[in-house]
Each structure stands twice: as structure tokens, then as C-alpha cells.
Amino acid sequence: MAERNALVDGVKGLSAPSVASMKEEGVPAAPKVAVSFQGGSDGYLDMGKPRSTVWAEVLESLSEENQPAYVEIDPSSHEITELLIPIEVTIGNISSPDGEGDIEIELIISHARHVLRKKNPEFDELLSIIQEAQQKELPVIISENDNHEIIDVRMKSESAEGGL
């Protein structure tokens, strides 16, 4: 997963006052809020971007609940460019409706249709992890976008400690 600089880890903390207190007390937001992760990685949120306030709230909540976050961090600027909430699941059925392209993955806890797209540059690696988890009946940590496209899969033991 290194090409995307993707990280699945628990949130250790945020550098600024809590987002809730900023709203309540009228404290101006810092231009950048540093986010540290339990595994030692760091990134920052650019508070000039509208999404960053919401992302800070989500990261703060995940930290309080000792739950992991999936983040993508720009390698040159260290800005957090994507935030998703991964889920721990067991793999059910794996099927290829057309026999050669996208793969549909049944996640035991969900009725939604989850897809691993053939166009994903890590398709083979992700499918291999999914197949191994299914065969061994092991839980995996899956991150997917709003369209239920699987973009990251990790064996539970490969993930950092943050609630995993």
C-alpha cells in the first residue's frame, strides 16, 4: 500500500485545541493541525480547507474511541489528503460476475455490494489478501470509498495497534 502513502493506524492526538472547544469558545482554528498516529507517523490538516474541520472532529472522535483511521498522506507536503474509517470484517463469498474483471466481495457484516475494481493498481495484491483471509477465516481491515470500492485491505495483525 506504500505507493499511496496509505496508513491504517490509531490516532494518538491532534496538536490544536479540540475542535469542539474551538466552536464553543470561538477560538480561531490553527492554519495547520498536526495529527500524530500511534505507530509514530504524522500528518497535518490544512484548516483553510472546508473538509478539515470535519476531518479533525472525526479524527478526534476516533482517538477517543481508540479506533483506527485510514489516511493518505502526501509524501512531499505531509498533508492528509484522504480520510476513511476502516472496518474489521470477515470475508464471505468472492465472485467475478463477468469472469474476468471486477470482483464482488461479500463482507459478513454488510448487505451492501462491495467491489474490488480490476483497474485498482494494487488489484492482485489486495485480492490475494482477501482470498487468504477467506480461506483461513481470518478478519481483515478493509477501507473503501463512498461507492463501496475496496481501496485497502490488511490482515488484522498487519495493522497498527489503534483499536485493531
VMD Tcl script that builds the backbone (N, CA, C; Angstrom):
set m [mol new atoms 492]
animate dup $m
set s [atomselect $m all]
$s set {name element resname resid chain x y z} {
  {N N MET 1 A 0.807 -1.190 0.000}
  {CA C MET 1 A 0.000 0.000 0.000}
  {C C MET 1 A 0.860 1.270 0.000}
  {N N ALA 2 A 2.147 1.160 -0.029}
  {CA C ALA 2 A 3.046 2.300 0.147}
  {C C ALA 2 A 2.957 3.340 -0.952}
  {N N GLU 3 A 2.563 2.938 -2.182}
  {CA C GLU 3 A 2.534 3.908 -3.268}
  {C C GLU 3 A 1.598 5.072 -2.967}
  {N N ARG 4 A 0.509 4.787 -2.287}
  {CA C ARG 4 A -0.456 5.833 -1.956}
  {C C ARG 4 A -0.120 6.511 -0.624}
  {N N ASN 5 A 0.922 6.075 0.012}
  {CA C ASN 5 A 1.241 6.568 1.349}
  {C C ASN 5 A 0.035 6.419 2.268}
  {N N ALA 6 A -0.594 5.267 2.168}
  {CA C ALA 6 A -1.770 4.974 2.976}
  {C C ALA 6 A -1.342 4.425 4.332}
  {N N LEU 7 A -2.071 4.830 5.336}
  {CA C LEU 7 A -1.784 4.423 6.699}
  {C C LEU 7 A -3.088 4.010 7.363}
  {N N VAL 8 A -3.079 2.881 8.026}
  {CA C VAL 8 A -4.199 2.461 8.860}
  {C C VAL 8 A -3.628 2.350 10.262}
  {N N ASP 9 A -4.054 3.258 11.129}
  {CA C ASP 9 A -3.445 3.325 12.459}
  {C C ASP 9 A -4.379 4.058 13.414}
  {N N GLY 10 A -4.145 3.873 14.693}
  {CA C GLY 10 A -4.867 4.612 15.714}
  {C C GLY 10 A -4.353 6.040 15.771}
  {N N VAL 11 A -5.232 6.962 16.148}
  {CA C VAL 11 A -4.883 8.375 16.249}
  {C C VAL 11 A -4.401 8.646 17.666}
  {N N LYS 12 A -3.165 9.098 17.769}
  {CA C LYS 12 A -2.584 9.408 19.077}
  {C C LYS 12 A -3.094 10.758 19.572}
  {N N GLY 13 A -3.149 11.750 18.674}
  {CA C GLY 13 A -3.647 13.053 19.091}
  {C C GLY 13 A -3.548 14.099 18.007}
  {N N LEU 14 A -4.205 15.224 18.250}
  {CA C LEU 14 A -4.171 16.382 17.367}
  {C C LEU 14 A -3.503 17.525 18.114}
  {N N SER 15 A -2.781 18.388 17.400}
  {CA C SER 15 A -1.971 19.416 18.045}
  {C C SER 15 A -2.755 20.617 18.544}
  {N N ALA 16 A -3.904 20.867 17.987}
  {CA C ALA 16 A -4.664 22.079 18.333}
  {C C ALA 16 A -5.648 21.768 19.449}
  {N N PRO 17 A -6.239 22.843 20.032}
  {CA C PRO 17 A -7.312 22.592 20.992}
  {C C PRO 17 A -8.410 21.787 20.307}
  {N N SER 18 A -9.222 21.113 21.089}
  {CA C SER 18 A -10.250 20.277 20.486}
  {C C SER 18 A -11.148 21.107 19.578}
  {N N VAL 19 A -11.606 20.492 18.527}
  {CA C VAL 19 A -12.464 21.171 17.567}
  {C C VAL 19 A -13.742 21.629 18.255}
  {N N ALA 20 A -14.272 20.830 19.157}
  {CA C ALA 20 A -15.492 21.207 19.865}
  {C C ALA 20 A -15.262 22.481 20.681}
  {N N SER 21 A -14.123 22.576 21.374}
  {CA C SER 21 A -13.873 23.776 22.166}
  {C C SER 21 A -13.628 24.987 21.283}
  {N N MET 22 A -13.055 24.787 20.096}
  {CA C MET 22 A -12.861 25.912 19.179}
  {C C MET 22 A -14.208 26.496 18.782}
  {N N LYS 23 A -15.177 25.623 18.537}
  {CA C LYS 23 A -16.504 26.090 18.144}
  {C C LYS 23 A -17.192 26.800 19.311}
  {N N GLU 24 A -17.102 26.203 20.500}
  {CA C GLU 24 A -17.797 26.736 21.665}
  {C C GLU 24 A -17.180 28.040 22.145}
  {N N GLU 25 A -15.868 28.116 22.168}
  {CA C GLU 25 A -15.196 29.267 22.741}
  {C C GLU 25 A -14.807 30.305 21.707}
  {N N GLY 26 A -15.080 30.035 20.444}
  {CA C GLY 26 A -14.739 30.996 19.401}
  {C C GLY 26 A -13.239 31.119 19.170}
  {N N VAL 27 A -12.466 30.106 19.546}
  {CA C VAL 27 A -11.024 30.126 19.342}
  {C C VAL 27 A -10.759 29.944 17.852}
  {N N PRO 28 A -9.956 30.817 17.251}
  {CA C PRO 28 A -9.684 30.621 15.825}
  {C C PRO 28 A -8.880 29.338 15.594}
  {N N ALA 29 A -9.210 28.692 14.515}
  {CA C ALA 29 A -8.523 27.452 14.180}
  {C C ALA 29 A -7.100 27.751 13.724}
  {N N ALA 30 A -6.192 26.850 14.098}
  {CA C ALA 30 A -4.806 26.971 13.635}
  {C C ALA 30 A -4.786 26.743 12.128}
  {N N PRO 31 A -3.860 27.386 11.401}
  {CA C PRO 31 A -3.819 27.179 9.960}
  {C C PRO 31 A -3.522 25.721 9.584}
  {N N LYS 32 A -2.745 25.040 10.432}
  {CA C LYS 32 A -2.470 23.624 10.235}
  {C C LYS 32 A -2.589 22.929 11.582}
  {N N VAL 33 A -3.207 21.757 11.555}
  {CA C VAL 33 A -3.329 20.954 12.761}
  {C C VAL 33 A -2.551 19.664 12.533}
  {N N ALA 34 A -1.546 19.434 13.362}
  {CA C ALA 34 A -0.747 18.216 13.266}
  {C C ALA 34 A -1.528 17.046 13.857}
  {N N VAL 35 A -1.442 15.914 13.190}
  {CA C VAL 35 A -2.094 14.694 13.651}
  {C C VAL 35 A -1.005 13.647 13.822}
  {N N SER 36 A -0.911 13.100 15.036}
  {CA C SER 36 A 0.080 12.047 15.272}
  {C C SER 36 A -0.645 10.713 15.430}
  {N N PHE 37 A 0.006 9.682 14.927}
  {CA C PHE 37 A -0.585 8.350 14.940}
  {C C PHE 37 A 0.209 7.446 15.878}
  {N N GLN 38 A -0.446 6.424 16.386}
  {CA C GLN 38 A 0.152 5.554 17.396}
  {C C GLN 38 A 1.414 4.858 16.905}
  {N N GLY 39 A 1.518 4.579 15.633}
  {CA C GLY 39 A 2.689 3.910 15.090}
  {C C GLY 39 A 3.870 4.831 14.857}
  {N N GLY 40 A 3.717 6.147 15.141}
  {CA C GLY 40 A 4.811 7.093 15.003}
  {C C GLY 40 A 4.738 7.997 13.783}
  {N N SER 41 A 3.813 7.755 12.874}
  {CA C SER 41 A 3.674 8.617 11.704}
  {C C SER 41 A 2.942 9.899 12.074}
  {N N ASP 42 A 3.154 10.928 11.250}
  {CA C ASP 42 A 2.498 12.212 11.444}
  {C C ASP 42 A 1.988 12.731 10.109}
  {N N GLY 43 A 0.982 13.568 10.176}
  {CA C GLY 43 A 0.458 14.279 9.023}
  {C C GLY 43 A -0.181 15.550 9.538}
  {N N TYR 44 A -0.690 16.367 8.635}
  {CA C TYR 44 A -1.379 17.560 9.110}
  {C C TYR 44 A -2.613 17.826 8.273}
  {N N LEU 45 A -3.534 18.551 8.882}
  {CA C LEU 45 A -4.737 19.018 8.201}
  {C C LEU 45 A -4.567 20.496 7.908}
  {N N ASP 46 A -4.863 20.912 6.698}
  {CA C ASP 46 A -4.852 22.322 6.303}
  {C C ASP 46 A -6.218 22.881 6.670}
  {N N MET 47 A -6.286 23.648 7.750}
  {CA C MET 47 A -7.562 24.130 8.262}
  {C C MET 47 A -8.199 25.193 7.367}
  {N N GLY 48 A -7.498 25.604 6.321}
  {CA C GLY 48 A -8.081 26.507 5.342}
  {C C GLY 48 A -9.027 25.781 4.396}
  {N N LYS 49 A -8.999 24.465 4.412}
  {CA C LYS 49 A -9.883 23.672 3.555}
  {C C LYS 49 A -11.132 23.295 4.351}
  {N N PRO 50 A -12.302 23.490 3.752}
  {CA C PRO 50 A -13.555 23.241 4.481}
  {C C PRO 50 A -13.670 21.847 5.094}
  {N N ARG 51 A -13.167 20.830 4.430}
  {CA C ARG 51 A -13.291 19.465 4.942}
  {C C ARG 51 A -12.482 19.236 6.212}
  {N N SER 52 A -11.449 20.043 6.427}
  {CA C SER 52 A -10.516 19.771 7.522}
  {C C SER 52 A -11.147 19.883 8.898}
  {N N THR 53 A -12.104 20.772 9.077}
  {CA C THR 53 A -12.765 20.878 10.376}
  {C C THR 53 A -13.510 19.587 10.692}
  {N N VAL 54 A -14.216 19.073 9.703}
  {CA C VAL 54 A -14.946 17.816 9.892}
  {C C VAL 54 A -13.967 16.675 10.120}
  {N N TRP 55 A -12.894 16.638 9.315}
  {CA C TRP 55 A -11.911 15.571 9.479}
  {C C TRP 55 A -11.264 15.625 10.859}
  {N N ALA 56 A -10.995 16.813 11.362}
  {CA C ALA 56 A -10.418 16.939 12.704}
  {C C ALA 56 A -11.382 16.375 13.746}
  {N N GLU 57 A -12.671 16.670 13.590}
  {CA C GLU 57 A -13.674 16.128 14.516}
  {C C GLU 57 A -13.694 14.602 14.458}
  {N N VAL 58 A -13.649 14.060 13.248}
  {CA C VAL 58 A -13.668 12.602 13.084}
  {C C VAL 58 A -12.422 11.980 13.700}
  {N N LEU 59 A -11.252 12.545 13.414}
  {CA C LEU 59 A -10.008 12.010 13.966}
  {C C LEU 59 A -9.988 12.098 15.491}
  {N N GLU 60 A -10.500 13.185 16.027}
  {CA C GLU 60 A -10.578 13.329 17.476}
  {C C GLU 60 A -11.498 12.266 18.075}
  {N N SER 61 A -12.618 12.024 17.438}
  {CA C SER 61 A -13.560 11.007 17.901}
  {C C SER 61 A -12.946 9.614 17.831}
  {N N LEU 62 A -12.254 9.319 16.728}
  {CA C LEU 62 A -11.595 8.014 16.601}
  {C C LEU 62 A -10.535 7.834 17.679}
  {N N SER 63 A -9.822 8.907 18.003}
  {CA C SER 63 A -8.808 8.844 19.060}
  {C C SER 63 A -9.455 8.514 20.400}
  {N N GLU 64 A -10.555 9.195 20.695}
  {CA C GLU 64 A -11.254 8.965 21.967}
  {C C GLU 64 A -11.802 7.545 22.067}
  {N N GLU 65 A -12.223 6.988 20.932}
  {CA C GLU 65 A -12.805 5.655 20.920}
  {C C GLU 65 A -11.766 4.555 20.667}
  {N N ASN 66 A -10.483 4.955 20.541}
  {CA C ASN 66 A -9.393 4.023 20.256}
  {C C ASN 66 A -9.685 3.173 19.017}
  {N N GLN 67 A -10.184 3.842 17.985}
  {CA C GLN 67 A -10.481 3.201 16.710}
  {C C GLN 67 A -9.497 3.686 15.653}
  {N N PRO 68 A -9.208 2.869 14.652}
  {CA C PRO 68 A -8.241 3.255 13.629}
  {C C PRO 68 A -8.821 4.215 12.595}
  {N N ALA 69 A -7.931 4.874 11.893}
  {CA C ALA 69 A -8.287 5.720 10.751}
  {C C ALA 69 A -7.484 5.228 9.559}
  {N N TYR 70 A -8.059 5.377 8.387}
  {CA C TYR 70 A -7.324 5.176 7.146}
  {C C TYR 70 A -7.054 6.570 6.621}
  {N N VAL 71 A -5.794 6.912 6.443}
  {CA C VAL 71 A -5.441 8.216 5.888}
  {C C VAL 71 A -4.440 8.022 4.761}
  {N N GLU 72 A -4.496 8.934 3.806}
  {CA C GLU 72 A -3.464 9.031 2.792}
  {C C GLU 72 A -2.756 10.350 3.047}
  {N N ILE 73 A -1.436 10.298 3.095}
  {CA C ILE 73 A -0.618 11.471 3.416}
  {C C ILE 73 A 0.266 11.784 2.223}
  {N N ASP 74 A 0.190 13.029 1.741}
  {CA C ASP 74 A 1.024 13.453 0.619}
  {C C ASP 74 A 2.485 13.342 1.031}
  {N N PRO 75 A 3.319 12.628 0.261}
  {CA C PRO 75 A 4.705 12.397 0.677}
  {C C PRO 75 A 5.562 13.660 0.726}
  {N N SER 76 A 5.246 14.678 -0.067}
  {CA C SER 76 A 6.088 15.877 -0.060}
  {C C SER 76 A 5.622 16.916 0.953}
  {N N SER 77 A 4.316 17.100 1.086}
  {CA C SER 77 A 3.822 18.140 1.995}
  {C C SER 77 A 3.403 17.605 3.359}
  {N N HIS 78 A 3.183 16.304 3.461}
  {CA C HIS 78 A 2.701 15.630 4.678}
  {C C HIS 78 A 1.252 15.995 5.016}
  {N N GLU 79 A 0.548 16.578 4.060}
  {CA C GLU 79 A -0.863 16.902 4.274}
  {C C GLU 79 A -1.697 15.627 4.161}
  {N N ILE 80 A -2.667 15.482 5.039}
  {CA C ILE 80 A -3.614 14.376 4.953}
  {C C ILE 80 A -4.585 14.705 3.832}
  {N N THR 81 A -4.593 13.851 2.801}
  {CA C THR 81 A -5.400 14.124 1.611}
  {C C THR 81 A -6.633 13.243 1.511}
  {N N GLU 82 A -6.709 12.223 2.353}
  {CA C GLU 82 A -7.881 11.344 2.359}
  {C C GLU 82 A -8.067 10.799 3.749}
  {N N LEU 83 A -9.310 10.679 4.163}
  {CA C LEU 83 A -9.645 10.102 5.459}
  {C C LEU 83 A -10.841 9.182 5.272}
  {N N LEU 84 A -10.686 7.948 5.713}
  {CA C LEU 84 A -11.771 6.975 5.695}
  {C C LEU 84 A -11.763 6.234 7.026}
  {N N ILE 85 A -12.870 5.618 7.331}
  {CA C ILE 85 A -12.951 4.825 8.557}
  {C C ILE 85 A -12.979 3.356 8.159}
  {N N PRO 86 A -11.892 2.640 8.426}
  {CA C PRO 86 A -11.840 1.222 8.052}
  {C C PRO 86 A -12.729 0.384 8.959}
  {N N ILE 87 A -13.095 -0.782 8.445}
  {CA C ILE 87 A -13.916 -1.695 9.236}
  {C C ILE 87 A -13.232 -3.050 9.318}
  {N N GLU 88 A -13.430 -3.721 10.434}
  {CA C GLU 88 A -12.920 -5.073 10.614}
  {C C GLU 88 A -14.032 -6.030 10.214}
  {N N VAL 89 A -13.734 -6.913 9.267}
  {CA C VAL 89 A -14.753 -7.812 8.742}
  {C C VAL 89 A -14.194 -9.198 8.488}
  {N N THR 90 A -15.108 -10.118 8.274}
  {CA C THR 90 A -14.775 -11.446 7.794}
  {C C THR 90 A -15.289 -11.530 6.364}
  {N N ILE 91 A -14.521 -12.147 5.503}
  {CA C ILE 91 A -14.865 -12.255 4.087}
  {C C ILE 91 A -15.829 -13.419 3.873}
  {N N GLY 92 A -16.897 -13.154 3.128}
  {CA C GLY 92 A -17.838 -14.200 2.741}
  {C C GLY 92 A -17.515 -14.673 1.341}
  {N N ASN 93 A -18.474 -14.572 0.464}
  {CA C ASN 93 A -18.330 -15.032 -0.915}
  {C C ASN 93 A -17.495 -14.053 -1.740}
  {N N ILE 94 A -16.691 -14.594 -2.635}
  {CA C ILE 94 A -15.908 -13.808 -3.599}
  {C C ILE 94 A -16.365 -14.254 -4.977}
  {N N SER 95 A -16.798 -13.288 -5.794}
  {CA C SER 95 A -17.274 -13.675 -7.121}
  {C C SER 95 A -16.860 -12.658 -8.170}
  {N N SER 96 A -16.804 -13.140 -9.402}
  {CA C SER 96 A -16.497 -12.296 -10.547}
  {C C SER 96 A -17.657 -12.437 -11.522}
  {N N PRO 97 A -18.612 -11.492 -11.498}
  {CA C PRO 97 A -19.811 -11.623 -12.319}
  {C C PRO 97 A -19.523 -11.844 -13.809}
  {N N ASP 98 A -18.493 -11.185 -14.353}
  {CA C ASP 98 A -18.200 -11.349 -15.777}
  {C C ASP 98 A -17.040 -12.323 -16.022}
  {N N GLY 99 A -16.458 -12.845 -14.944}
  {CA C GLY 99 A -15.407 -13.838 -15.077}
  {C C GLY 99 A -14.012 -13.307 -15.338}
  {N N GLU 100 A -13.848 -12.009 -15.543}
  {CA C GLU 100 A -12.500 -11.515 -15.839}
  {C C GLU 100 A -12.211 -10.104 -15.348}
  {N N GLY 101 A -13.156 -9.420 -14.782}
  {CA C GLY 101 A -12.925 -8.027 -14.396}
  {C C GLY 101 A -13.021 -7.797 -12.905}
  {N N ASP 102 A -13.912 -6.883 -12.535}
  {CA C ASP 102 A -14.094 -6.522 -11.134}
  {C C ASP 102 A -14.538 -7.738 -10.319}
  {N N ILE 103 A -14.185 -7.708 -9.040}
  {CA C ILE 103 A -14.524 -8.795 -8.129}
  {C C ILE 103 A -15.492 -8.263 -7.082}
  {N N GLU 104 A -16.597 -8.980 -6.873}
  {CA C GLU 104 A -17.533 -8.638 -5.805}
  {C C GLU 104 A -17.146 -9.416 -4.560}
  {N N ILE 105 A -17.112 -8.695 -3.446}
  {CA C ILE 105 A -16.702 -9.280 -2.175}
  {C C ILE 105 A -17.855 -9.161 -1.190}
  {N N GLU 106 A -18.243 -10.275 -0.602}
  {CA C GLU 106 A -19.262 -10.246 0.440}
  {C C GLU 106 A -18.554 -10.045 1.780}
  {N N LEU 107 A -18.948 -8.998 2.487}
  {CA C LEU 107 A -18.449 -8.772 3.841}
  {C C LEU 107 A -19.549 -9.228 4.785}
  {N N ILE 108 A -19.199 -10.094 5.704}
  {CA C ILE 108 A -20.186 -10.754 6.547}
  {C C ILE 108 A -21.102 -9.766 7.275}
  {N N ILE 109 A -20.603 -8.605 7.640}
  {CA C ILE 109 A -21.426 -7.666 8.414}
  {C C ILE 109 A -22.277 -6.729 7.562}
  {N N SER 110 A -22.236 -6.847 6.247}
  {CA C SER 110 A -22.853 -5.844 5.399}
  {C C SER 110 A -23.691 -6.466 4.289}
  {N N HIS 111 A -24.791 -5.788 3.974}
  {CA C HIS 111 A -25.629 -6.219 2.862}
  {C C HIS 111 A -25.289 -5.454 1.586}
  {N N ALA 112 A -24.431 -4.459 1.687}
  {CA C ALA 112 A -24.054 -3.660 0.515}
  {C C ALA 112 A -23.181 -4.501 -0.420}
  {N N ARG 113 A -23.125 -4.086 -1.670}
  {CA C ARG 113 A -22.268 -4.735 -2.663}
  {C C ARG 113 A -20.898 -4.063 -2.600}
  {N N HIS 114 A -19.866 -4.814 -2.297}
  {CA C HIS 114 A -18.509 -4.287 -2.175}
  {C C HIS 114 A -17.702 -4.795 -3.362}
  {N N VAL 115 A -16.916 -3.904 -3.980}
  {CA C VAL 115 A -16.246 -4.252 -5.222}
  {C C VAL 115 A -14.758 -3.942 -5.142}
  {N N LEU 116 A -13.971 -4.871 -5.623}
  {CA C LEU 116 A -12.552 -4.637 -5.847}
  {C C LEU 116 A -12.404 -4.454 -7.355}
  {N N ARG 117 A -12.068 -3.233 -7.766}
  {CA C ARG 117 A -12.004 -2.896 -9.197}
  {C C ARG 117 A -10.706 -3.417 -9.824}
  {N N LYS 118 A -10.851 -4.005 -10.981}
  {CA C LYS 118 A -9.696 -4.517 -11.730}
  {C C LYS 118 A -8.715 -3.387 -12.044}
  {N N LYS 119 A -9.218 -2.155 -12.206}
  {CA C LYS 119 A -8.364 -1.011 -12.538}
  {C C LYS 119 A -7.519 -0.538 -11.350}
  {N N ASN 120 A -7.797 -1.035 -10.151}
  {CA C ASN 120 A -7.007 -0.668 -8.975}
  {C C ASN 120 A -5.572 -1.146 -9.199}
  {N N PRO 121 A -4.578 -0.250 -9.087}
  {CA C PRO 121 A -3.191 -0.661 -9.343}
  {C C PRO 121 A -2.695 -1.760 -8.393}
  {N N GLU 122 A -3.355 -1.952 -7.277}
  {CA C GLU 122 A -2.959 -2.981 -6.310}
  {C C GLU 122 A -3.931 -4.154 -6.319}
  {N N PHE 123 A -4.672 -4.307 -7.413}
  {CA C PHE 123 A -5.711 -5.326 -7.525}
  {C C PHE 123 A -5.215 -6.706 -7.109}
  {N N ASP 124 A -4.137 -7.174 -7.717}
  {CA C ASP 124 A -3.643 -8.537 -7.445}
  {C C ASP 124 A -3.256 -8.724 -5.982}
  {N N GLU 125 A -2.569 -7.740 -5.415}
  {CA C GLU 125 A -2.147 -7.827 -4.011}
  {C C GLU 125 A -3.351 -7.839 -3.076}
  {N N LEU 126 A -4.317 -6.951 -3.330}
  {CA C LEU 126 A -5.499 -6.880 -2.472}
  {C C LEU 126 A -6.339 -8.148 -2.587}
  {N N LEU 127 A -6.510 -8.650 -3.800}
  {CA C LEU 127 A -7.279 -9.881 -3.994}
  {C C LEU 127 A -6.606 -11.055 -3.289}
  {N N SER 128 A -5.295 -11.110 -3.337}
  {CA C SER 128 A -4.564 -12.181 -2.663}
  {C C SER 128 A -4.816 -12.155 -1.150}
  {N N ILE 129 A -4.798 -10.973 -0.567}
  {CA C ILE 129 A -5.055 -10.842 0.874}
  {C C ILE 129 A -6.482 -11.271 1.192}
  {N N ILE 130 A -7.435 -10.840 0.362}
  {CA C ILE 130 A -8.839 -11.191 0.565}
  {C C ILE 130 A -9.027 -12.706 0.480}
  {N N GLN 131 A -8.425 -13.327 -0.527}
  {CA C GLN 131 A -8.552 -14.785 -0.696}
  {C C GLN 131 A -7.925 -15.542 0.466}
  {N N GLU 132 A -6.764 -15.088 0.918}
  {CA C GLU 132 A -6.115 -15.751 2.056}
  {C C GLU 132 A -6.975 -15.629 3.314}
  {N N ALA 133 A -7.525 -14.443 3.537}
  {CA C ALA 133 A -8.378 -14.226 4.714}
  {C C ALA 133 A -9.623 -15.107 4.652}
  {N N GLN 134 A -10.186 -15.244 3.471}
  {CA C GLN 134 A -11.363 -16.092 3.318}
  {C C GLN 134 A -11.011 -17.551 3.608}
  {N N GLN 135 A -9.922 -18.028 3.029}
  {CA C GLN 135 A -9.508 -19.430 3.214}
  {C C GLN 135 A -9.225 -19.743 4.678}
  {N N LYS 136 A -8.547 -18.828 5.349}
  {CA C LYS 136 A -8.151 -19.059 6.740}
  {C C LYS 136 A -9.189 -18.565 7.742}
  {N N GLU 137 A -10.284 -17.975 7.229}
  {CA C GLU 137 A -11.354 -17.427 8.063}
  {C C GLU 137 A -10.815 -16.424 9.074}
  {N N LEU 138 A -9.933 -15.551 8.585}
  {CA C LEU 138 A -9.332 -14.519 9.418}
  {C C LEU 138 A -9.989 -13.165 9.151}
  {N N PRO 139 A -10.100 -12.331 10.172}
  {CA C PRO 139 A -10.645 -10.989 9.929}
  {C C PRO 139 A -9.621 -10.110 9.216}
  {N N VAL 140 A -10.126 -9.180 8.431}
  {CA C VAL 140 A -9.290 -8.203 7.748}
  {C C VAL 140 A -9.805 -6.810 8.061}
  {N N ILE 141 A -8.949 -5.833 7.821}
  {CA C ILE 141 A -9.314 -4.431 7.967}
  {C C ILE 141 A -9.465 -3.890 6.548}
  {N N ILE 142 A -10.680 -3.477 6.206}
  {CA C ILE 142 A -10.973 -3.001 4.857}
  {C C ILE 142 A -11.343 -1.526 4.896}
  {N N SER 143 A -10.774 -0.780 3.947}
  {CA C SER 143 A -11.149 0.620 3.735}
  {C C SER 143 A -11.726 0.712 2.338}
  {N N GLU 144 A -12.834 1.417 2.239}
  {CA C GLU 144 A -13.466 1.577 0.936}
  {C C GLU 144 A -13.997 2.995 0.796}
  {N N ASN 145 A -14.173 3.406 -0.470}
  {CA C ASN 145 A -14.680 4.754 -0.715}
  {C C ASN 145 A -16.204 4.777 -0.624}
  {N N ASP 146 A -16.793 5.931 -0.922}
  {CA C ASP 146 A -18.239 6.085 -0.797}
  {C C ASP 146 A -19.022 5.205 -1.766}
  {N N ASN 147 A -18.382 4.714 -2.806}
  {CA C ASN 147 A -19.040 3.842 -3.781}
  {C C ASN 147 A -18.861 2.364 -3.444}
  {N N HIS 148 A -18.395 2.071 -2.245}
  {CA C HIS 148 A -18.118 0.709 -1.775}
  {C C HIS 148 A -17.064 0.009 -2.617}
  {N N GLU 149 A -16.129 0.800 -3.171}
  {CA C GLU 149 A -14.985 0.238 -3.872}
  {C C GLU 149 A -13.872 0.041 -2.856}
  {N N ILE 150 A -13.408 -1.179 -2.744}
  {CA C ILE 150 A -12.359 -1.511 -1.781}
  {C C ILE 150 A -11.042 -0.927 -2.281}
  {N N ILE 151 A -10.382 -0.122 -1.420}
  {CA C ILE 151 A -9.123 0.501 -1.817}
  {C C ILE 151 A -7.945 0.053 -0.957}
  {N N ASP 152 A -8.228 -0.617 0.161}
  {CA C ASP 152 A -7.152 -1.053 1.054}
  {C C ASP 152 A -7.639 -2.255 1.848}
  {N N VAL 153 A -6.803 -3.266 1.951}
  {CA C VAL 153 A -7.111 -4.461 2.739}
  {C C VAL 153 A -5.849 -4.847 3.484}
  {N N ARG 154 A -5.995 -5.090 4.763}
  {CA C ARG 154 A -4.859 -5.523 5.583}
  {C C ARG 154 A -5.317 -6.623 6.524}
  {N N MET 155 A -4.441 -7.595 6.703}
  {CA C MET 155 A -4.722 -8.597 7.720}
  {C C MET 155 A -4.720 -7.874 9.060}
  {N N LYS 156 A -5.546 -8.295 9.936}
  {CA C LYS 156 A -5.655 -7.615 11.230}
  {C C LYS 156 A -4.303 -7.503 11.911}
  {N N SER 157 A -3.478 -8.507 11.846}
  {CA C SER 157 A -2.167 -8.478 12.519}
  {C C SER 157 A -1.189 -7.514 11.873}
  {N N GLU 158 A -1.427 -7.112 10.587}
  {CA C GLU 158 A -0.533 -6.175 9.912}
  {C C GLU 158 A -0.809 -4.728 10.293}
  {N N SER 159 A -1.991 -4.478 10.838}
  {CA C SER 159 A -2.377 -3.113 11.161}
  {C C SER 159 A -1.749 -2.689 12.465}
  {N N ALA 160 A -1.648 -1.400 12.650}
  {CA C ALA 160 A -1.096 -0.859 13.892}
  {C C ALA 160 A -2.067 -1.111 15.040}
  {N N GLU 161 A -1.666 -0.772 16.215}
  {CA C GLU 161 A -2.399 -1.127 17.416}
  {C C GLU 161 A -3.719 -0.407 17.592}
  {N N GLY 162 A -3.918 0.771 17.059}
  {CA C GLY 162 A -5.060 1.627 17.325}
  {C C GLY 162 A -6.417 0.980 17.222}
  {N N GLY 163 A -6.769 0.172 18.173}
  {CA C GLY 163 A -8.073 -0.444 18.206}
  {C C GLY 163 A -8.209 -1.643 17.280}
  {N N LEU 164 A -7.117 -2.084 16.708}
  {CA C LEU 164 A -7.211 -3.194 15.763}
  {C C LEU 164 A -6.792 -4.495 16.377}
}
mol reanalyze $m
mol bondsrecalc $m
mol representation Tube
mol addrep $m
